Amino acid sequence: MDRPAPPLSVVVPAYNEAGAIRAGRLGAVIAWRDAHRPDAEIVVVDDGSPDDTAAAAREALAGDAGRVLTIPHGGKAAAVAAGFRAARGDVVLFTDMDLATPIADADGLLRALAGGADVAIGSRGLYRAGAPPGRLVLSTGQVLLRVLLLGMPLRDTQCGFKAFRRDVALDLLDRLRVYSPDRAAPDGPSVTSGFDVELLFVARRRGYRVDEVPVRWHYADSSRVSLRRDARRGVLDLLRIARARLRRDYGPRV
């Protein structure tokens, strides 16, 4: 007999994260789930990692802790989308494997959804403790561009810590244009900032309630992060979304 659907699915995208998993990052998510939401499921999405991310995740999730889904490499956006589609919970929350925002802060996002929000996003505000000056300048510039090009006043679209009603998440995925499923896959690790922006832009355009929830955050240096590359990608993605908006590819505002 099929098990009843869990009320919450925690999606964790992963690319070359075997070391982080064995260092206990996924274990922290499991411990939080066991202590606070034992009826939730964990879905790790291995984004075609060349290392043994999938094996490490299965080892950590041994028993009844969750599932591991492996997809062809397509970048973080593809991994999150695959996790949303595979999730069985009424609510879907995704978090980065580095846990730059502690998983315990999920309680705030879930409270926002319980209070009527359709989407709850972790917000670090404009000041990012520990981040290098270049990152702070980039973050401020992105906020201004989002307001000018897309009319989005959200302070922080990029925090890798968000929760959605699952039906809303699936509706949004079907309406993406820049990050549509047929988008070409990146080569190697990919910080796809435009995916978060487009997802939230479409959510607001569709009339869904998006709540920003303050969260804790610590800066984690990573070889995957390049200030120049990420700034260029972020601006190009914003321009692509703005162009799709002008072409009315997103349909009428609800």
LUMTOR-607313 format. One record per residue (C-alpha): chain; residue in one letter; x, y, z; residue number from 0. Coordinates in nm, 3 decimals. Layout:
% LUMTOR-607313
["A", "a", [X, Y, Z], NUM] ...
% end
This chain:
% LUMTOR-607313
["A", "m", [0.000, 0.000, 0.000], 0] ["A", "d", [0.129, 0.346, -0.090], 1] ["A", "r", [0.243, 0.567, 0.195], 2] ["A", "p", [0.058, 0.894, 0.248], 3] ["A", "a", [0.230, 1.196, 0.097], 4] ["A", "p", [0.457, 1.377, 0.344], 5] ["A", "p", [0.359, 1.733, 0.438], 6] ["A", "l", [0.712, 1.858, 0.366], 7] ["A", "s", [0.986, 1.771, 0.119], 8] ["A", "v", [1.337, 1.910, 0.171], 9] ["A", "v", [1.523, 1.925, -0.161], 10] ["A", "v", [1.905, 1.946, -0.151], 11] ["A", "p", [2.077, 2.000, -0.489], 12] ["A", "a", [2.430, 1.859, -0.499], 13] ["A", "y", [2.724, 1.875, -0.739], 14] ["A", "n", [3.058, 1.727, -0.628], 15] ["A", "e", [2.946, 1.736, -0.265], 16] ["A", "a", [3.078, 1.398, -0.144], 17] ["A", "g", [3.325, 1.572, 0.088], 18] ["A", "a", [3.059, 1.800, 0.237], 19] ["A", "i", [2.824, 1.506, 0.287], 20] ["A", "r", [3.089, 1.300, 0.464], 21] ["A", "a", [3.175, 1.607, 0.675], 22] ["A", "g", [2.822, 1.596, 0.815], 23] ["A", "r", [2.632, 1.863, 0.620], 24] ["A", "l", [2.359, 1.628, 0.505], 25] ["A", "g", [2.361, 1.469, 0.849], 26] ["A", "a", [2.264, 1.807, 0.996], 27] ["A", "v", [1.959, 1.820, 0.768], 28] ["A", "i", [1.864, 1.465, 0.870], 29] ["A", "a", [1.905, 1.549, 1.241], 30] ["A", "w", [1.682, 1.857, 1.205], 31] ["A", "r", [1.422, 1.653, 1.021], 32] ["A", "d", [1.425, 1.378, 1.284], 33] ["A", "a", [1.393, 1.628, 1.570], 34] ["A", "h", [1.139, 1.870, 1.423], 35] ["A", "r", [0.966, 1.724, 1.117], 36] ["A", "p", [0.990, 1.343, 1.135], 37] ["A", "d", [0.710, 1.310, 0.879], 38] ["A", "a", [0.908, 1.502, 0.615], 39] ["A", "e", [1.111, 1.353, 0.331], 40] ["A", "i", [1.459, 1.452, 0.214], 41] ["A", "v", [1.537, 1.446, -0.159], 42] ["A", "v", [1.901, 1.487, -0.260], 43] ["A", "v", [1.941, 1.565, -0.630], 44] ["A", "d", [2.283, 1.466, -0.763], 45] ["A", "d", [2.347, 1.690, -1.063], 46] ["A", "g", [2.552, 1.435, -1.257], 47] ["A", "s", [2.851, 1.471, -1.024], 48] ["A", "p", [3.175, 1.310, -1.143], 49] ["A", "d", [3.265, 1.227, -0.782], 50] ["A", "d", [3.075, 0.986, -0.554], 51] ["A", "t", [2.816, 1.238, -0.432], 52] ["A", "a", [2.529, 0.997, -0.498], 53] ["A", "a", [2.693, 0.711, -0.307], 54] ["A", "a", [2.778, 0.936, -0.012], 55] ["A", "a", [2.421, 1.068, -0.002], 56] ["A", "r", [2.273, 0.717, -0.011], 57] ["A", "e", [2.500, 0.615, 0.272], 58] ["A", "a", [2.392, 0.914, 0.482], 59] ["A", "l", [2.026, 0.854, 0.402], 60] ["A", "a", [2.042, 0.481, 0.470], 61] ["A", "g", [1.718, 0.346, 0.609], 62] ["A", "d", [1.412, 0.565, 0.582], 63] ["A", "a", [1.576, 0.910, 0.583], 64] ["A", "g", [1.512, 1.004, 0.220], 65] ["A", "r", [1.585, 0.953, -0.146], 66] ["A", "v", [1.868, 1.025, -0.389], 67] ["A", "l", [1.787, 1.130, -0.744], 68] ["A", "t", [2.063, 1.145, -1.007], 69] ["A", "i", [2.009, 1.355, -1.319], 70] ["A", "p", [2.230, 1.435, -1.619], 71] ["A", "h", [2.440, 1.741, -1.540], 72] ["A", "g", [2.233, 2.053, -1.597], 73] ["A", "g", [2.335, 2.302, -1.326], 74] ["A", "k", [2.175, 2.399, -0.998], 75] ["A", "a", [1.856, 2.524, -1.163], 76] ["A", "a", [1.798, 2.186, -1.327], 77] ["A", "a", [1.870, 2.006, -0.999], 78] ["A", "v", [1.625, 2.219, -0.802], 79] ["A", "a", [1.358, 2.179, -1.071], 80] ["A", "a", [1.405, 1.801, -1.074], 81] ["A", "g", [1.376, 1.796, -0.695], 82] ["A", "f", [1.053, 1.997, -0.707], 83] ["A", "r", [0.904, 1.757, -0.960], 84] ["A", "a", [1.012, 1.449, -0.763], 85] ["A", "a", [0.898, 1.584, -0.425], 86] ["A", "r", [0.582, 1.439, -0.275], 87] ["A", "g", [0.522, 1.692, 0.001], 88] ["A", "d", [0.255, 1.961, 0.005], 89] ["A", "v", [0.537, 2.206, 0.082], 90] ["A", "v", [0.879, 2.198, -0.085], 91] ["A", "l", [1.184, 2.362, 0.072], 92] ["A", "f", [1.526, 2.373, -0.089], 93] ["A", "t", [1.857, 2.440, 0.079], 94] ["A", "d", [2.215, 2.443, -0.042], 95] ["A", "m", [2.438, 2.162, 0.078], 96] ["A", "d", [2.683, 2.408, 0.236], 97] ["A", "l", [2.413, 2.513, 0.488], 98] ["A", "a", [2.533, 2.874, 0.476], 99] ["A", "t", [2.188, 2.936, 0.622], 100] ["A", "p", [2.131, 2.691, 0.910], 101] ["A", "i", [1.859, 2.438, 0.838], 102] ["A", "a", [1.698, 2.535, 1.170], 103] ["A", "d", [1.591, 2.862, 1.006], 104] ["A", "a", [1.347, 2.661, 0.796], 105] ["A", "d", [1.098, 2.708, 1.080], 106] ["A", "g", [1.056, 3.075, 0.983], 107] ["A", "l", [0.985, 2.991, 0.618], 108] ["A", "l", [0.732, 2.726, 0.715], 109] ["A", "r", [0.556, 2.967, 0.950], 110] ["A", "a", [0.525, 3.219, 0.665], 111] ["A", "l", [0.360, 2.957, 0.444], 112] ["A", "a", [0.129, 2.854, 0.726], 113] ["A", "g", [0.037, 3.223, 0.760], 114] ["A", "g", [-0.081, 3.247, 0.401], 115] ["A", "a", [0.229, 3.298, 0.186], 116] ["A", "d", [0.261, 3.094, -0.133], 117] ["A", "v", [0.639, 3.140, -0.144], 118] ["A", "a", [0.875, 3.215, 0.146], 119] ["A", "i", [1.233, 3.318, 0.072], 120] ["A", "g", [1.523, 3.345, 0.310], 121] ["A", "s", [1.651, 3.702, 0.317], 122] ["A", "r", [1.997, 3.806, 0.430], 123] ["A", "g", [1.911, 4.174, 0.387], 124] ["A", "l", [2.153, 4.406, 0.211], 125] ["A", "y", [2.438, 4.356, 0.458], 126] ["A", "r", [2.610, 4.020, 0.427], 127] ["A", "a", [2.833, 3.957, 0.729], 128] ["A", "g", [3.171, 3.815, 0.633], 129] ["A", "a", [3.128, 3.862, 0.259], 130] ["A", "p", [3.411, 4.042, 0.074], 131] ["A", "p", [3.344, 4.401, -0.039], 132] ["A", "g", [3.308, 4.294, -0.402], 133] ["A", "r", [3.022, 4.063, -0.310], 134] ["A", "l", [2.843, 4.343, -0.123], 135] ["A", "v", [2.876, 4.576, -0.424], 136] ["A", "l", [2.747, 4.301, -0.654], 137] ["A", "s", [2.449, 4.231, -0.428], 138] ["A", "t", [2.353, 4.600, -0.411], 139] ["A", "g", [2.389, 4.637, -0.788], 140] ["A", "q", [2.168, 4.334, -0.847], 141] ["A", "v", [1.893, 4.481, -0.626], 142] ["A", "l", [1.898, 4.807, -0.824], 143] ["A", "l", [1.892, 4.626, -1.159], 144] ["A", "r", [1.605, 4.404, -1.050], 145] ["A", "v", [1.402, 4.712, -0.956], 146] ["A", "l", [1.488, 4.902, -1.276], 147] ["A", "l", [1.447, 4.615, -1.523], 148] ["A", "l", [1.179, 4.402, -1.359], 149] ["A", "g", [1.011, 4.615, -1.095], 150] ["A", "m", [1.110, 4.365, -0.824], 151] ["A", "p", [1.165, 4.530, -0.484], 152] ["A", "l", [1.274, 4.209, -0.310], 153] ["A", "r", [1.598, 4.265, -0.120], 154] ["A", "d", [1.740, 3.916, -0.157], 155] ["A", "t", [1.642, 3.680, -0.437], 156] ["A", "q", [1.965, 3.480, -0.430], 157] ["A", "c", [1.969, 3.314, -0.088], 158] ["A", "g", [1.968, 2.938, -0.151], 159] ["A", "f", [1.696, 2.883, 0.107], 160] ["A", "k", [1.336, 2.898, -0.013], 161] ["A", "a", [1.003, 2.724, 0.047], 162] ["A", "f", [0.701, 2.688, -0.180], 163] ["A", "r", [0.362, 2.534, -0.181], 164] ["A", "r", [0.429, 2.244, -0.414], 165] ["A", "d", [0.144, 2.324, -0.653], 166] ["A", "v", [0.280, 2.679, -0.683], 167] ["A", "a", [0.635, 2.554, -0.748], 168] ["A", "l", [0.517, 2.328, -1.030], 169] ["A", "d", [0.310, 2.607, -1.183], 170] ["A", "l", [0.613, 2.838, -1.181], 171] ["A", "l", [0.845, 2.581, -1.338], 172] ["A", "d", [0.607, 2.537, -1.629], 173] ["A", "r", [0.610, 2.912, -1.697], 174] ["A", "l", [0.985, 2.979, -1.698], 175] ["A", "r", [1.132, 3.101, -2.024], 176] ["A", "v", [1.500, 3.184, -1.965], 177] ["A", "y", [1.542, 2.876, -1.744], 178] ["A", "s", [1.297, 2.654, -1.928], 179] ["A", "p", [1.367, 2.275, -1.923], 180] ["A", "d", [1.518, 2.281, -2.274], 181] ["A", "r", [1.789, 2.529, -2.172], 182] ["A", "a", [2.141, 2.410, -2.259], 183] ["A", "a", [2.330, 2.257, -1.966], 184] ["A", "p", [2.635, 2.444, -1.830], 185] ["A", "d", [2.979, 2.291, -1.824], 186] ["A", "g", [3.088, 2.213, -1.468], 187] ["A", "p", [2.954, 2.377, -1.151], 188] ["A", "s", [2.711, 2.656, -1.212], 189] ["A", "v", [2.575, 2.936, -0.993], 190] ["A", "t", [2.254, 3.011, -1.183], 191] ["A", "s", [2.137, 3.332, -1.016], 192] ["A", "g", [1.890, 3.409, -1.293], 193] ["A", "f", [1.687, 3.099, -1.205], 194] ["A", "d", [1.591, 3.239, -0.864], 195] ["A", "v", [1.510, 3.579, -1.013], 196] ["A", "e", [1.292, 3.437, -1.289], 197] ["A", "l", [1.114, 3.202, -1.049], 198] ["A", "l", [1.024, 3.490, -0.816], 199] ["A", "f", [0.944, 3.729, -1.101], 200] ["A", "v", [0.692, 3.480, -1.240], 201] ["A", "a", [0.553, 3.417, -0.890], 202] ["A", "r", [0.479, 3.786, -0.842], 203] ["A", "r", [0.341, 3.816, -1.194], 204] ["A", "r", [0.109, 3.523, -1.127], 205] ["A", "g", [-0.026, 3.699, -0.819], 206] ["A", "y", [0.128, 3.466, -0.562], 207] ["A", "r", [0.218, 3.605, -0.223], 208] ["A", "v", [0.597, 3.610, -0.172], 209] ["A", "d", [0.721, 3.672, 0.184], 210] ["A", "e", [1.081, 3.759, 0.269], 211] ["A", "v", [1.186, 3.599, 0.596], 212] ["A", "p", [1.506, 3.712, 0.776], 213] ["A", "v", [1.757, 3.428, 0.812], 214] ["A", "r", [2.103, 3.384, 0.952], 215] ["A", "w", [2.383, 3.340, 0.701], 216] ["A", "h", [2.758, 3.297, 0.700], 217] ["A", "y", [2.982, 3.355, 0.401], 218] ["A", "a", [3.137, 3.037, 0.265], 219] ["A", "d", [3.422, 3.085, 0.019], 220] ["A", "s", [3.397, 2.852, -0.278], 221] ["A", "s", [3.591, 2.785, -0.595], 222] ["A", "r", [3.253, 2.773, -0.770], 223] ["A", "v", [3.201, 3.142, -0.701], 224] ["A", "s", [3.370, 3.394, -0.930], 225] ["A", "l", [3.279, 3.760, -0.882], 226] ["A", "r", [3.342, 3.860, -1.243], 227] ["A", "r", [3.175, 3.554, -1.395], 228] ["A", "d", [2.874, 3.569, -1.162], 229] ["A", "a", [2.827, 3.943, -1.220], 230] ["A", "r", [2.829, 3.890, -1.596], 231] ["A", "r", [2.589, 3.596, -1.579], 232] ["A", "g", [2.358, 3.780, -1.342], 233] ["A", "v", [2.332, 4.088, -1.567], 234] ["A", "l", [2.281, 3.879, -1.881], 235] ["A", "d", [2.009, 3.675, -1.714], 236] ["A", "l", [1.831, 3.990, -1.594], 237] ["A", "l", [1.842, 4.128, -1.949], 238] ["A", "r", [1.705, 3.801, -2.089], 239] ["A", "i", [1.419, 3.801, -1.838], 240] ["A", "a", [1.345, 4.167, -1.914], 241] ["A", "r", [1.342, 4.090, -2.287], 242] ["A", "a", [1.104, 3.797, -2.235], 243] ["A", "r", [0.884, 4.027, -2.029], 244] ["A", "l", [0.875, 4.287, -2.308], 245] ["A", "r", [0.785, 4.014, -2.559], 246] ["A", "r", [0.501, 3.916, -2.323], 247] ["A", "d", [0.634, 3.562, -2.306], 248] ["A", "y", [0.511, 3.536, -1.945], 249] ["A", "g", [0.151, 3.612, -2.033], 250] ["A", "p", [-0.073, 3.871, -1.867], 251] ["A", "r", [-0.021, 3.978, -1.508], 252] ["A", "v", [-0.266, 3.814, -1.268], 253] 
% end
